[in-house]
Amino acid sequence: MTAFAAKNEGWSKDDLWSPDVLKEQGPGGPGGLGWVPATDADGNILYWTDSAGNVYHVYANQFVDARDAKGHKVDISWRELSAKTLKSIDEEGKVAEIFKKNGYNVPDDTDFIPIMNGNITFDEGVPAGGGTLTFQLADLGVNSEGVQAGDTVYVMQETAPGSGVWEVYAATVGQNLDIVVTLPRNGSIVLVKTLSDGTVITLDQTTGEVIDRKPADNVANDNAGKGTSTNANGATSPKTGEF
């Protein structure tokens, strides 16, 4: 089981998982992160309405590339996370529980830091075998600056709209600060970084900024033998989390 590095005592990340802050990192956020309103062929801004009648803008993001199993580019669109989805991750402790249910060993003092989020739709349907996404972290905004090549970043995806049941995928950050993960469905996703990449990271206790990083040999990151499988793109298929 993956062991996460511990954070300094007494520092909570609950504020980073509040719905207001998460919305700022998503498609409906106040500028940044590369989100732009999506339009149809006539230039009309697109909207999407859920089963409850809630209306959402549809967005695109030039820093997320999607392809099928043969490497052909496919179109995707995004919208913000629903209220039910946000409620399932509105505390760091809830996120820790999701990771535990996906087979990770999570000490009580682990830091989980959201990078970006959104609800993804593969416009022509999910490709056979899943859609492979490449996230260009260097261009995605605020919390990606503390990520370095070789780090592990996690992608949480909700298994059904508003269910609060999530799967967790692990991916290694590449030399160009890209991560690649194959997703089996449409739905809400959250990119998460932790102190789990094999280094000890010192964080500013006020801002959360990374101020020091040094090698450590006491952090285990190997999921081998735990029932997970590794895709060709380097991302790890998860166990299914349940509440």
C-alpha positions as CSV (number, residue, x, y, z in Angstrom):
1,M,0.0,0.0,0.0
2,T,1.2,3.5,-0.8
3,A,2.5,5.3,2.3
4,F,2.1,9.1,2.2
5,A,4.6,11.5,3.7
6,A,3.3,13.4,6.8
7,K,2.6,17.1,7.0
8,N,3.6,19.3,9.8
9,E,1.4,19.0,12.9
10,G,-1.5,21.4,13.3
11,W,-1.9,22.5,9.7
12,S,-5.3,21.8,8.1
13,K,-6.1,21.8,4.4
14,D,-9.9,21.9,4.9
15,D,-10.0,25.5,3.5
16,L,-8.5,24.2,0.2
17,W,-11.4,21.7,-0.1
18,S,-14.2,24.2,0.5
19,P,-16.7,24.4,-2.4
20,D,-15.8,28.1,-2.9
21,V,-12.1,27.4,-3.4
22,L,-12.7,24.3,-5.5
23,K,-14.9,26.3,-7.8
24,E,-12.1,28.8,-8.3
25,Q,-10.0,25.9,-9.7
26,G,-12.7,24.6,-12.0
27,P,-14.3,25.7,-15.2
28,G,-16.6,28.2,-13.5
29,G,-13.6,29.9,-11.7
30,P,-12.8,33.6,-12.0
31,G,-10.3,33.4,-14.8
32,G,-7.2,31.4,-15.2
33,L,-6.5,27.7,-15.5
34,G,-7.1,27.9,-19.3
35,W,-10.9,27.6,-19.2
36,V,-12.8,29.2,-22.0
37,P,-16.5,29.1,-22.8
38,A,-17.3,26.5,-25.5
39,T,-19.3,27.5,-28.6
40,D,-21.2,25.7,-31.3
41,A,-20.5,26.1,-35.1
42,D,-22.4,29.4,-35.1
43,G,-20.5,30.9,-32.2
44,N,-23.3,30.4,-29.7
45,I,-22.1,29.7,-26.1
46,L,-23.0,26.2,-25.1
47,Y,-24.9,25.2,-21.9
48,W,-25.8,21.9,-20.3
49,T,-28.8,21.2,-18.1
50,D,-28.8,18.4,-15.5
51,S,-31.7,16.2,-14.4
52,A,-32.6,18.6,-11.7
53,G,-32.9,21.5,-14.1
54,N,-29.6,23.2,-13.1
55,V,-28.0,25.0,-16.0
56,Y,-24.2,24.9,-16.5
57,H,-21.9,26.7,-18.9
58,V,-19.8,24.3,-21.1
59,Y,-16.1,25.0,-21.2
60,A,-12.9,24.0,-23.1
61,N,-9.3,23.9,-21.9
62,Q,-6.4,24.0,-24.3
63,F,-4.1,22.5,-21.7
64,V,-5.9,19.2,-21.5
65,D,-5.5,16.9,-24.6
66,A,-7.7,13.8,-25.1
67,R,-7.1,10.8,-27.4
68,D,-8.5,7.4,-28.0
69,A,-6.5,4.1,-27.7
70,K,-5.1,4.5,-31.2
71,G,-3.8,8.0,-30.4
72,H,-6.4,9.9,-32.4
73,K,-7.5,13.2,-30.9
74,V,-11.0,13.3,-29.5
75,D,-13.1,16.3,-28.5
76,I,-14.0,16.9,-24.9
77,S,-15.9,19.6,-23.0
78,W,-16.1,20.5,-19.3
79,R,-18.5,22.0,-16.8
80,E,-18.1,22.8,-13.1
81,L,-18.7,20.2,-10.3
82,S,-22.2,19.8,-9.0
83,A,-23.2,20.7,-5.5
84,K,-23.6,17.0,-4.6
85,T,-20.2,16.2,-5.9
86,L,-18.6,19.1,-4.0
87,K,-20.3,18.0,-0.8
88,S,-18.6,14.6,-1.0
89,I,-15.1,16.2,-1.0
90,D,-15.6,19.4,1.0
91,E,-13.2,18.4,3.8
92,E,-9.7,17.0,3.6
93,G,-10.7,14.2,5.9
94,K,-13.3,13.0,3.3
95,V,-10.6,13.0,0.6
96,A,-8.3,11.0,2.9
97,E,-11.1,8.4,3.4
98,I,-11.5,8.2,-0.4
99,F,-7.8,7.3,-0.7
100,K,-8.1,4.7,2.1
101,K,-11.0,3.1,0.4
102,N,-8.9,2.9,-2.8
103,G,-6.2,0.9,-1.0
104,Y,-3.8,3.6,0.1
105,N,-2.2,3.8,3.5
106,V,-3.0,7.4,4.7
107,P,-1.6,8.6,8.0
108,D,-3.8,11.1,9.8
109,D,-1.4,14.0,9.2
110,T,-1.3,13.6,5.4
111,D,-1.7,16.7,3.1
112,F,-4.0,16.5,0.1
113,I,-3.8,19.5,-2.1
114,P,-6.3,20.0,-5.1
115,I,-4.8,21.3,-8.3
116,M,-7.8,21.5,-10.7
117,N,-11.2,20.0,-11.1
118,G,-14.1,19.7,-13.6
119,N,-16.7,17.5,-15.0
120,I,-15.5,16.0,-18.3
121,T,-17.6,14.8,-21.2
122,F,-16.2,13.0,-24.2
123,D,-18.3,14.7,-26.9
124,E,-18.7,11.7,-29.2
125,G,-18.8,9.1,-26.4
126,V,-16.1,7.6,-24.3
127,P,-13.6,5.9,-26.6
128,A,-13.3,2.1,-26.5
129,G,-10.9,1.3,-23.7
130,G,-11.2,4.7,-22.2
131,G,-10.1,8.2,-23.1
132,T,-6.4,9.1,-22.5
133,L,-6.0,12.6,-21.1
134,T,-2.8,14.6,-21.0
135,F,-2.7,17.5,-18.5
136,Q,-0.1,20.2,-19.0
137,L,0.5,21.0,-15.4
138,A,2.9,23.9,-16.2
139,D,0.0,25.8,-17.7
140,L,-2.8,24.8,-15.4
141,G,-2.4,27.3,-12.7
142,V,-1.9,28.1,-9.0
143,N,-1.0,24.8,-7.4
144,S,1.0,23.1,-10.1
145,E,4.1,25.2,-9.4
146,G,5.1,22.8,-6.5
147,V,5.1,19.8,-8.8
148,Q,8.3,18.5,-10.3
149,A,9.2,15.8,-12.8
150,G,9.1,12.4,-11.2
151,D,6.5,13.4,-8.6
152,T,3.3,11.4,-8.3
153,V,0.0,13.2,-8.9
154,Y,-3.4,11.6,-8.3
155,V,-6.6,11.9,-10.4
156,M,-9.9,11.2,-8.6
157,Q,-12.9,10.4,-10.7
158,E,-16.5,10.0,-9.4
159,T,-18.0,6.8,-10.5
160,A,-21.5,8.2,-11.1
161,P,-22.9,11.8,-11.0
162,G,-23.2,13.1,-7.5
163,S,-22.6,9.6,-6.0
164,G,-19.7,10.6,-3.7
165,V,-18.0,7.3,-4.7
166,W,-14.6,7.9,-6.3
167,E,-11.8,6.0,-7.9
168,V,-8.2,7.2,-7.6
169,Y,-5.6,6.9,-10.4
170,A,-1.9,7.6,-9.8
171,A,0.3,9.2,-12.6
172,T,3.9,10.2,-12.7
173,V,4.8,13.7,-13.7
174,G,6.8,13.8,-16.9
175,Q,9.8,15.9,-17.8
176,N,7.6,18.5,-19.4
177,L,5.4,18.6,-16.3
178,D,2.6,16.6,-18.0
179,I,0.7,13.8,-16.6
180,V,-1.2,11.2,-18.6
181,V,-4.2,9.1,-17.3
182,T,-6.8,6.9,-19.0
183,L,-10.4,7.5,-17.8
184,P,-13.1,4.9,-18.4
185,R,-16.1,7.3,-18.2
186,N,-17.4,10.8,-18.3
187,G,-17.7,12.5,-15.0
188,S,-16.3,14.7,-12.3
189,I,-12.5,14.6,-11.7
190,V,-10.1,16.3,-9.3
191,L,-6.3,16.5,-9.7
192,V,-4.6,16.1,-6.3
193,K,-1.0,16.3,-5.2
194,T,0.2,14.9,-1.9
195,L,3.5,14.7,0.0
196,S,4.0,11.2,-1.4
197,D,6.5,11.4,-4.2
198,G,9.6,10.1,-2.3
199,T,10.8,13.5,-1.0
200,V,10.4,15.4,2.1
201,I,8.7,18.7,1.3
202,T,8.7,21.7,3.7
203,L,5.7,23.9,3.3
204,D,5.1,27.5,4.4
205,Q,2.5,27.2,7.1
206,T,0.6,30.2,6.0
207,T,0.6,29.9,2.2
208,G,1.3,26.2,1.6
209,E,4.1,27.2,-0.8
210,V,6.9,24.6,-1.2
211,I,10.1,26.1,0.3
212,D,12.4,23.1,0.5
213,R,12.6,19.7,-1.0
214,K,15.1,17.0,-0.3
215,P,15.4,13.2,-1.0
216,A,14.1,10.8,1.5
217,D,14.3,7.0,1.5
218,N,11.6,6.4,4.0
219,V,8.6,7.0,1.8
220,A,7.2,4.0,0.0
221,N,5.3,4.6,-3.2
222,D,5.1,1.1,-4.7
223,N,1.6,-0.4,-5.3
224,A,3.1,-3.7,-6.6
225,G,1.3,-6.8,-5.5
226,K,-1.8,-4.8,-4.3
227,G,-4.1,-5.7,-7.2
228,T,-3.5,-2.6,-9.3
229,S,-2.4,-2.7,-12.9
230,T,-0.3,-0.2,-14.8
231,N,-1.4,1.2,-18.2
232,A,1.0,1.8,-21.0
233,N,0.8,5.5,-20.4
234,G,2.2,5.2,-16.9
235,A,-1.0,5.9,-15.0
236,T,-2.2,3.3,-12.5
237,S,-5.6,1.8,-12.6
238,P,-7.4,2.1,-9.2
239,K,-9.3,-0.1,-6.9
240,T,-12.9,1.1,-6.7
241,G,-13.7,3.2,-3.6
242,E,-17.0,2.6,-1.8
243,F,-18.8,4.4,1.0
